[in-house]
Amino acid sequence: MPNPIIVEQSFTVPVAAVWNAVTEHEQMVQWYFENIPDFRPELGFATEFNVSTGERDFLHHWEITEVIPQKKISYTWNYPDYEAEGIVSFELFEQDQNSLLRLSCFGIDNFPQDIPEFT
């Protein structure tokens, strides 16, 4: 998939703490989407939830496609009202006593570019 969005961030906490932040439901809803109904870092786990932008509703559908505990989690994301699909990956790397998180998002340019939320 062309044109991925890749963001890296270092944290002064162990990898396990960052892993928990991106995989434990109670922590995810504090920083990600507050209305995620459930999340488990298990291959094949799927969840749906709606996000409203005021003008549009986006029913999110996620499905876990890869899990390497405390190293990587990937899932597909799509919206039933649109044919495109994206993939997001969270990868973790130890750096001394700290952590590096690499978030990679693939496929955003497959979504309709005439919708501002996708551009």
Residue pairs with C-beta under 8 A, 6 or more apart in sequence:
1 87
1 106
1 107
1 109
1 110
2 109
3 108
3 109
4 104
4 105
4 106
5 103
5 104
5 105
5 108
6 102
6 103
6 104
6 105
7 102
7 103
8 100
8 101
8 102
8 103
9 100
9 101
9 103
10 95
10 98
10 99
10 100
10 101
11 17
11 18
11 98
11 99
11 100
11 101
12 97
12 98
13 98
13 99
14 94
14 97
14 99
15 70
15 92
15 93
15 94
15 99
16 70
17 99
18 92
18 99
18 101
19 69
19 70
19 92
20 27
21 27
21 28
21 31
22 28
22 73
22 90
22 101
23 39
23 41
23 73
24 39
25 36
25 38
25 39
25 40
28 36
28 39
29 35
29 36
33 49
33 51
33 60
35 49
35 50
35 51
36 47
36 49
37 47
37 48
37 49
38 47
39 45
39 47
40 64
41 64
41 67
41 69
41 73
42 64
42 67
43 64
43 65
43 66
43 67
44 63
44 64
45 63
45 64
46 61
46 62
46 63
46 64
47 61
47 62
48 59
48 60
48 61
48 62
49 59
49 60
50 57
50 58
50 59
50 60
51 57
51 58
51 60
52 58
53 117
56 115
56 117
58 79
58 81
58 117
59 79
59 80
59 81
60 77
60 79
61 77
61 78
61 79
61 80
62 75
62 76
62 77
63 75
63 76
64 73
64 74
64 75
65 74
65 75
65 76
65 87
66 72
66 73
66 74
66 89
67 73
67 74
70 92
71 91
71 92
72 89
72 90
72 91
72 92
73 89
73 90
74 87
74 88
74 89
74 90
75 87
75 88
76 85
76 86
76 87
77 85
77 86
77 87
77 88
78 84
78 85
78 86
82 111
82 112
84 107
84 110
84 111
84 112
85 107
85 110
86 105
86 106
86 107
86 108
86 110
86 111
87 105
87 106
87 107
88 103
88 104
88 105
88 106
89 102
89 103
89 104
89 106
90 101
90 102
90 103
91 101
91 102
91 103
91 104
92 99
92 100
92 101
92 102
93 99
93 100
93 102
94 100
108 118
111 118
112 118
113 119
